[in-house]
Amino acid sequence: MVPDGAIWIILMRVGVLLFRSITPLCMIHCILYVAGLAPTFSVRGITIHFELITFLETLFYLLVYLPRRHVLQRLEPTGTNFSDKERRDLFDTCWNSVPDMEHFLRTWFRGAEIDDVRRGDLKEWLAWGFWNESSASKVSDEVLDEFVAVTERKLGRALNEGRGLHRPIRPTMDPINIQHRPLTYYVLGVGGMDTLMFFNMWRCGLQHYPVSRYFRSFPYRPLTTLCTQYSPALDISYWYRPHTSKDRLPLLFIHGIGVGLGSYTEFFADLIEASDKDNLGTNDQVGILAIEIMPISFRITSQTLQREEMVRQIRQILHHHGWDKQQFVLAGHSYGTIIATYLLRDPEISPMIGPVVLADPIAVWVHMGDVAYSFTAKVPKTASEIQLHYFACTDMGAAHAVTRRFVWTENVLWKRELKGRRFGFVLGGRDIIMDGRRCRDYILEDFSESEIRSHDLFKGGDLVRTDEMDVLWFQNLNHAEAFVFRDERQRLVDMVYRYCRR
């Protein structure tokens, strides 16, 4: 994330304005050109023809962006059809996992004051959240009244009757806020950063396994033509480092929303450097399998896979490399923690998962509404919020993933599911997507002082260790910045590698 401050706010707003002005200016130039009124430009007597660029930008907007936006706005069947008992158990689990009911309600109602959240409004949200219905009229009023009464008891006050002006956030049903990016942004920005990522990953010793269809996503990836092996999965590409160590575990890594794995290359380099120091020879290296989720990588491609298909294709990849017969460390960042949750619940993959590291673990906090609010309703004010809003929240693939794929009952990782294996959590105190401090307290609230084995303080944070988990806290870090700054990244690497060493 960019730093916050007045200068950066100005720079971000100007930068976004420039990006958004490219296409309108190109369309104006096309109209003037057709009318014979377009100005000509020359440098040292050489005429520069802008027509090719302006026509490409205009056609890209009309023939790619507009149809794609229309397709992504469609409502899709989502969620699980629960029995009455399953639904009641889910409700009890969720409400028992809400540390602050007022914060919970205000967040799901777009920051409204609690006095403005009315019983009828809450029923609409409950109908969506637990029945996948668009209206409370489609659900038993008796059950809704019971759920509202439980909510009021936990809140410590009664809600006002009727309906108010604040509608709840319902990501799978609300219109998606998608903003256009010019063709130049994709070709030079995303394509350029992707090319740089390729060279950095190759430098680290990882091999790329692209999908077999070259035109599967845009911008195209010409360097994939140099690859000799392809992914066994139809939609998921990945980077792979063979695992040969006999006494250490390999790592399965799933990234978050951003320019793919480009933000993580230094993390992989540091991890490989740490693991290679312990190598006993050329046949003793820690393997890495880094999944690429193209729909959340600022690309024009297919939609984010549904949970079952996502798990099935990852299972294919694990089987292809024999990882379905050995234990491995699972690490996920941000949106990747949601996919990690899918794997933890899969009966075939889960037994193979050893320790788990979740950085910026939105899956643990998704029921509280922070993630949905940050991506769909929050008005950006700081520089980092402006950056997040334009480059992530309103990106075609990312916006679709956090709305039409936002089945919170599938995405949430309950604390009861943390039992039985070791977990490591990494959180930042200045996270603009989720409330890192509240999430940290929520994770640790069930541990007494006697159960905390160690509490190591360092400049800017601490590391709390129990018999079941490690919680790494960075007071001054924003979302994803644990992968950016060297000292903080090294602490993250140390945690991951400690888990790899069994």
C-alpha positions in Angstrom: 0.0 0.0 0.0 1.1 3.6 -0.6 1.8 5.7 2.5 -0.9 7.9 3.8 -0.6 11.6 3.9 -1.7 14.7 2.1 0.9 14.5 -0.7 0.0 10.9 -1.4 -3.7 11.6 -1.4 -3.2 14.2 -4.1 -0.9 11.9 -6.1 -3.4 9.0 -5.9 -6.4 11.2 -6.9 -4.5 12.7 -9.8 -3.2 9.3 -10.9 -6.7 7.8 -10.8 -8.1 10.8 -12.7 -5.4 10.4 -15.4 -6.2 6.7 -15.8 -9.9 7.4 -16.0 -9.5 10.2 -18.6 -7.6 8.1 -21.1 -10.6 6.4 -22.6 -12.8 9.5 -22.8 -10.0 11.5 -24.5 -9.5 8.6 -27.0 -13.2 8.5 -27.8 -13.2 12.3 -28.4 -10.2 12.0 -30.7 -11.9 9.2 -32.6 -15.0 11.4 -33.2 -12.8 14.3 -34.3 -10.8 12.1 -36.6 -14.0 10.7 -38.3 -15.2 14.3 -38.7 -11.9 15.3 -40.1 -11.2 17.7 -37.3 -8.5 15.8 -35.4 -5.3 17.7 -34.7 -2.1 16.4 -36.0 1.2 16.2 -34.1 4.7 16.1 -35.4 8.1 15.8 -33.9 11.1 17.0 -36.0 8.9 16.8 -39.1 7.7 13.3 -38.4 3.9 13.1 -38.0 2.7 11.1 -35.0 -0.5 9.1 -35.7 -2.5 8.6 -32.5 -5.4 7.0 -34.5 -4.3 3.4 -33.9 -4.1 3.9 -30.1 -7.3 5.9 -29.8 -9.3 3.5 -31.9 -8.0 0.5 -30.0 -8.9 2.1 -26.7 -12.3 3.0 -27.9 -13.0 -0.5 -29.3 -11.7 -2.0 -26.1 -14.2 -0.1 -24.1 -17.1 -0.8 -26.4 -16.4 -4.4 -27.3 -14.7 -5.8 -24.2 -15.5 -3.7 -21.1 -19.2 -3.0 -21.6 -20.2 -6.6 -22.5 -18.0 -8.0 -19.7 -19.5 -5.7 -17.1 -23.0 -6.8 -18.2 -22.1 -10.4 -17.8 -20.5 -10.0 -14.4 -23.5 -8.2 -13.0 -25.7 -11.2 -13.4 -27.1 -12.8 -10.3 -26.0 -16.4 -9.8 -27.3 -19.3 -7.6 -25.1 -19.2 -4.5 -24.7 -20.7 -1.1 -25.8 -23.9 0.6 -29.4 -25.0 1.2 -29.4 -25.6 4.9 -31.8 -27.7 6.9 -33.6 -25.9 9.7 -31.2 -27.4 12.3 -28.1 -26.6 10.2 -29.3 -23.0 9.8 -30.0 -22.6 13.5 -26.6 -24.1 14.4 -24.9 -21.7 11.9 -26.8 -18.8 13.4 -25.7 -19.8 17.0 -22.1 -20.3 15.8 -22.0 -16.9 14.1 -23.6 -15.0 16.9 -21.3 -16.6 19.5 -18.4 -15.5 17.3 -19.4 -11.9 17.3 -17.4 -10.0 20.0 -19.2 -6.7 19.4 -22.8 -6.9 18.2 -23.1 -3.2 17.7 -20.0 -3.1 15.5 -21.3 -6.1 13.6 -24.6 -4.5 12.8 -23.2 -1.1 12.0 -20.7 -2.6 9.6 -23.2 -4.7 7.7 -25.4 -1.6 7.5 -22.8 0.5 5.8 -21.7 2.4 8.9 -25.2 3.4 10.0 -25.8 4.5 13.6 -27.3 1.7 15.6 -30.5 3.7 16.1 -31.0 3.7 12.4 -30.9 -0.1 12.1 -34.5 -1.3 12.3 -36.0 -4.7 12.8 -37.3 -4.9 9.2 -33.8 -4.0 7.9 -32.2 -6.8 10.0 -34.8 -9.3 8.8 -33.8 -8.5 5.2 -30.1 -9.1 6.0 -30.9 -12.3 7.9 -33.0 -13.6 4.9 -29.9 -13.1 2.7 -27.3 -14.3 5.2 -29.0 -17.5 6.3 -31.5 -18.4 3.5 -29.9 -16.8 0.4 -33.2 -15.0 -0.2 -33.6 -11.5 -1.6 -36.6 -10.6 0.6 -37.7 -11.4 4.2 -41.1 -12.1 2.8 -39.8 -15.4 1.5 -38.8 -16.6 5.0 -40.8 -17.7 8.0 -41.6 -14.6 10.0 -41.6 -16.6 13.2 -38.0 -17.8 12.7 -36.9 -14.3 11.7 -38.5 -12.8 14.8 -36.7 -15.3 16.9 -33.4 -14.5 15.3 -34.0 -10.8 15.8 -34.9 -11.3 19.5 -31.6 -13.2 20.0 -29.7 -10.3 18.3 -31.4 -7.8 20.6 -30.5 -9.7 23.7 -26.8 -9.9 22.6 -27.0 -6.2 21.6 -28.5 -5.3 25.0 -31.3 -3.2 23.6 -34.3 -3.4 21.3 -34.2 -2.2 17.7 -36.8 0.2 16.4 -39.7 -1.3 14.4 -40.2 -1.0 10.7 -37.8 -0.1 7.9 -35.1 2.6 7.8 -33.1 4.3 5.1 -30.0 2.1 5.4 -30.1 -1.0 3.4 -27.8 -3.9 4.4 -24.8 -5.0 2.4 -25.7 -8.2 0.5 -22.7 -8.8 -1.9 -24.1 -11.6 -3.9 -27.2 -9.5 -4.7 -26.1 -5.9 -4.7 -25.0 -4.3 -8.0 -21.3 -4.6 -8.6 -19.3 -1.4 -8.7 -16.9 -1.9 -11.7 -14.8 0.8 -13.2 -13.1 0.8 -16.6 -9.4 0.4 -17.0 -7.8 1.5 -20.3 -6.1 -1.0 -22.6 -2.9 0.8 -21.8 -3.2 -0.1 -18.2 -3.5 -3.8 -18.9 -0.7 -3.9 -21.6 1.9 -1.7 -19.9 0.9 -1.9 -16.3 -0.3 -5.4 -15.6 1.6 -7.0 -18.5 4.8 -5.2 -17.5 4.6 -6.2 -13.8 3.8 -9.8 -14.8 6.9 -10.0 -17.0 9.0 -8.7 -14.1 7.4 -11.3 -11.9 8.4 -14.0 -14.3 12.0 -13.1 -14.2 12.0 -12.8 -10.4 10.4 -16.2 -10.0 12.8 -17.8 -12.5 15.6 -16.3 -10.6 14.3 -17.9 -7.4 14.4 -21.3 -9.2 10.7 -21.8 -9.6 9.2 -23.3 -12.8 6.0 -22.1 -14.3 3.1 -24.4 -15.2 0.7 -22.4 -17.4 -2.8 -23.4 -18.4 -2.8 -25.1 -21.8 -4.9 -22.4 -23.5 -2.7 -19.4 -24.2 -5.6 -16.9 -24.8 -7.3 -17.9 -21.5 -6.6 -14.4 -20.0 -5.6 -10.9 -21.0 -3.0 -9.4 -21.0 -1.4 -12.4 -22.7 1.7 -13.9 -21.2 4.3 -14.4 -24.1 6.9 -15.8 -21.7 4.6 -18.9 -21.1 5.6 -20.0 -24.6 9.0 -20.8 -23.2 7.5 -23.2 -20.6 7.8 -26.9 -21.4 5.2 -28.3 -18.9 1.6 -27.3 -18.4 -0.8 -27.3 -15.5 -3.0 -30.4 -15.2 -5.9 -28.1 -14.2 -8.0 -26.3 -16.8 -8.1 -22.9 -15.2 -5.3 -22.7 -12.6 -1.7 -22.0 -13.4 1.1 -22.2 -10.8 4.8 -21.9 -10.0 6.6 -25.0 -8.7 9.8 -25.9 -7.0 10.3 -29.6 -6.6 10.4 -31.0 -3.0 13.2 -33.4 -2.2 13.8 -32.9 1.5 13.1 -35.9 3.7 12.8 -34.0 7.1 11.0 -30.8 6.1 7.6 -30.0 4.7 6.9 -28.3 1.3 4.8 -25.2 1.1 1.5 -24.6 -0.8 0.9 -20.9 -1.1 -2.3 -19.0 -2.3 -2.0 -15.3 -3.0 -4.6 -12.5 -2.4 -6.0 -9.8 -4.7 -3.3 -8.0 -6.6 -1.1 -8.4 -9.6 -0.8 -12.1 -9.1 2.3 -13.4 -7.4 4.2 -10.2 -8.2 4.0 -8.9 -4.7 5.4 -12.1 -3.2 8.6 -12.7 -5.1 10.8 -11.3 -2.3 9.0 -13.5 0.2 9.8 -16.6 -1.9 13.4 -15.5 -2.4 13.9 -15.0 1.4 12.2 -18.4 2.2 14.3 -20.2 -0.3 17.4 -18.6 1.1 16.5 -19.6 4.6 15.7 -23.2 3.6 18.8 -23.5 1.5 21.0 -22.7 4.5 19.9 -26.0 6.0 20.2 -28.1 2.8 22.2 -31.3 3.1 22.8 -31.4 -0.6 21.3 -30.8 -4.0 18.6 -33.4 -3.2 17.5 -31.8 0.0 15.4 -28.7 -0.9 12.0 -27.5 0.4 9.4 -27.5 -2.3 7.1 -24.7 -3.1 3.8 -24.7 -5.0 2.4 -21.2 -5.6 -1.1 -21.2 -7.0 -2.1 -18.4 -9.4 -5.7 -17.2 -9.2 -6.0 -15.2 -12.4 -9.5 -13.6 -11.9 -8.2 -11.7 -8.8 -4.9 -10.8 -10.5 -6.2 -7.7 -12.4 -6.8 -9.6 -15.6 -9.6 -10.1 -18.0 -10.3 -13.8 -17.8 -12.9 -16.3 -16.6 -14.8 -15.8 -13.4 -13.4 -16.9 -10.1 -14.2 -20.6 -9.7 -16.9 -21.8 -7.4 -15.7 -23.5 -4.3 -16.2 -27.1 -5.5 -14.4 -26.6 -8.8 -11.6 -24.6 -7.2 -10.9 -27.4 -4.8 -11.2 -30.1 -7.5 -8.6 -28.3 -9.7 -6.2 -27.7 -6.8 -6.6 -31.4 -6.0 -5.5 -32.3 -9.6 -2.4 -30.2 -9.2 -1.5 -31.8 -5.8 -2.0 -35.2 -7.3 0.1 -34.4 -10.3 3.1 -33.7 -8.1 2.5 -36.4 -5.5 1.6 -33.9 -2.8 -1.7 -35.8 -2.1 0.4 -38.4 -0.5 2.5 -36.2 1.8 2.0 -33.6 4.4 2.6 -29.9 3.5 2.4 -26.5 5.0 -0.5 -24.4 3.8 -0.1 -20.6 3.6 -2.6 -18.0 2.3 -2.8 -14.3 2.2 -5.9 -12.2 2.3 -8.4 -13.6 -0.3 -6.1 -16.7 -0.4 -7.1 -17.4 3.2 -10.7 -18.0 1.9 -9.4 -20.6 -0.6 -7.3 -22.1 2.2 -10.5 -22.5 4.1 -12.0 -24.5 1.2 -9.0 -26.8 1.3 -9.1 -27.2 5.1 -12.7 -28.5 4.8 -12.1 -30.9 1.9 -12.0 -34.5 3.1 -9.3 -35.5 0.6 -6.9 -32.6 1.0 -7.4 -31.7 4.7 -5.5 -34.8 6.1 -2.5 -33.8 4.1 -2.4 -30.3 5.5 0.1 -29.8 8.3 0.7 -26.4 9.9 -1.2 -23.4 8.4 -0.1 -19.7 8.1 -2.8 -17.1 7.3 -1.6 -13.6 6.7 -4.2 -10.8 6.8 -6.7 -13.6 7.6 -10.0 -12.2 6.2 -11.5 -15.7 6.4 -11.4 -15.6 10.2 -13.1 -12.2 10.2 -15.4 -12.4 7.2 -18.6 -12.8 9.2 -18.0 -9.5 10.9 -18.6 -7.6 7.7 -15.4 -5.6 7.5 -14.3 -7.1 4.2 -17.7 -6.7 2.5 -17.9 -3.1 3.8 -14.3 -2.2 2.7 -14.8 -3.6 -0.9 -18.4 -2.5 -1.6 -19.5 0.4 0.6 -16.5 2.3 2.1 -15.9 5.8 0.8 -12.1 6.1 0.3 -10.4 9.0 2.1 -6.8 8.1 2.7 -4.2 7.5 -0.1 -4.1 3.7 0.6 -7.9 3.6 0.6 -8.0 5.4 -2.8 -5.4 2.9 -4.1 -7.5 0.0 -2.9 -10.7 1.3 -4.2 -9.6 1.9 -7.8 -7.0 -0.8 -8.3 -8.7 -3.6 -6.4 -12.3 -3.0 -5.3 -13.6 -1.9 -8.7 -11.4 -4.2 -10.8 -13.6 -6.6 -12.9 -12.4 -9.9 -11.6 -11.7 -8.8 -8.0 -15.1 -7.0 -7.7 -16.9 -10.2 -8.9 -14.9 -12.4 -6.6 -15.8 -10.4 -3.5 -19.5 -10.0 -4.4 -21.0 -12.8 -6.5 -18.5 -15.3 -5.0 -19.0 -13.8 -1.5 -20.8 -16.8 0.1 -19.9 -16.0 3.6 -21.0 -19.3 5.1 -18.5 -21.0 2.8 -15.8 -18.4 3.2 -15.7 -18.0 7.0 -13.2 -20.0 9.1 -14.6 -20.5 12.6 -12.4 -20.7 15.6 -13.6 -24.2 16.4 -12.0 -25.3 13.1 -8.6 -24.2 14.3 -8.3 -27.3 16.6 -6.1 -30.2 15.7 -3.3 -28.5 13.8 -0.9 -25.6 14.3 -2.0 -22.2 13.0 0.1 -19.0 12.5 -1.7 -15.6 12.0 -0.1 -12.4 10.7 -2.0 -9.2 11.3 -1.4 -5.4 10.9 -2.7 -2.6 13.1 -3.4 -0.2 10.2 -5.2 -2.7 8.0 -7.8 -0.8 5.9 -9.7 -3.9 4.9 -10.3 -5.6 8.2 -9.9 -4.4 11.8 -6.6 -6.1 12.7 -6.8 -5.3 16.4 -10.3 -6.7 16.9 -9.4 -9.8 14.9 -6.3 -10.4 17.0 -8.2 -10.0 20.2 -10.9 -12.4 18.8 -8.3 -15.0 17.9 -6.6 -14.9 21.4 -9.7 -14.3 23.6 -10.1 -18.0 24.5 -6.5 -18.4 25.8 -5.7 -17.7 29.5 -2.4 -16.3 30.5 -1.2 -19.7 31.6 -1.8 -21.1 28.1 0.4 -18.4 26.5 3.9 -20.0 26.2 5.7 -16.9 25.2 5.0 -13.2 24.4 8.0 -11.8 22.5 8.0 -8.0 22.1 9.9 -6.3 19.3 9.9 -2.8 17.8 6.5 -2.2 16.2 4.8 -5.5 17.3 4.9 -8.7 19.2 4.6 -12.5 18.7 2.3 -14.4 21.0 2.7 -18.2 21.1 0.5 -20.9 22.6 0.5 -24.6 22.2 -1.9 -24.3 19.3 -1.0 -21.1 17.4 1.4 -18.2 16.8 0.0 -14.7 16.4 2.4 -12.2 14.8 1.3 -8.6 15.2 2.7 -5.6 13.4 1.2 -2.4 15.0 2.1 -0.1 12.1 1.5 -2.2 9.0 -1.3 -1.9 6.5 -2.8 -4.7 4.6 -0.2 -6.9 2.7 2.7 -4.9 4.0 4.2 -7.8 5.9 5.4 -9.0 2.5 6.9 -5.6 1.6 9.2 -4.5 4.3 12.4 -6.5 4.9 12.4 -6.8 8.7 8.7 -7.7 9.0 8.9 -10.0 6.0 11.8 -11.8 7.6 9.7 -12.5 10.7 6.9 -13.9 8.5 9.5 -16.1 6.6 10.8 -17.3 10.0 7.3 -18.4 11.0 6.7 -20.2 7.7 10.0 -21.9 7.7 9.7 -23.0 11.3 6.5 -24.8 10.3 8.3 -26.4 7.3 10.9 -27.8 9.7 8.1 -29.7 11.5 
